[in-house]
Amino acid sequence: MQDLWRSTHSHTTGSAYVSGNYIYGSANTTTSGGHTFLMRKPTTTNTIVCFREKPEINNLVYDAKFVAGSIKKKYGLTKNLD
């Protein structure tokens, strides 16, 4: 676990100049080191199973042509979804 939190180093450079009653400037900071963590969060997945014929199952089944037509109408799609 000692290597889990690697230290970081930052280096900042900048410049400024005065013009009348104003001061203008810019700065740039570069940071190196550290450690990258991959974070994942729970997600949901919808699985679509397609059949050539109407299946004889007691689950909810959608008609593909009806669904495609509904999506085209709802989102104003013109491309054929066949």
BELPERA-V260397 format. One record per backbone hydrogen bond with DSSP energy under -1.0 kcal/mol. CO is the residue of the C=O (numbers start at 1). NH is the residue of the N-H. E is the energy in kcal/mol with one decimal. If there is no record, write none. Layout:
co->(CO,CO)
nh->(NH,NH)
e->(E,E)
//
This chain:
co->(1,7,9,11,13,15,17,19,22,24,26,28,30,32,55,63,64,65,66,67,68,69,70,71,72)
nh->(4,34,32,30,28,26,24,22,19,17,15,13,11,9,57,67,68,69,70,71,72,73,74,75,77)
e->(-1.4,-1.7,-2.7,-2.5,-2.7,-2.2,-3.1,-1.8,-2.6,-2.8,-2.3,-2.4,-2.4,-2.6,-1.3,-2.4,-2.8,-2.4,-2.3,-2.4,-2.4,-2.3,-2.7,-2.3,-2.0)
//
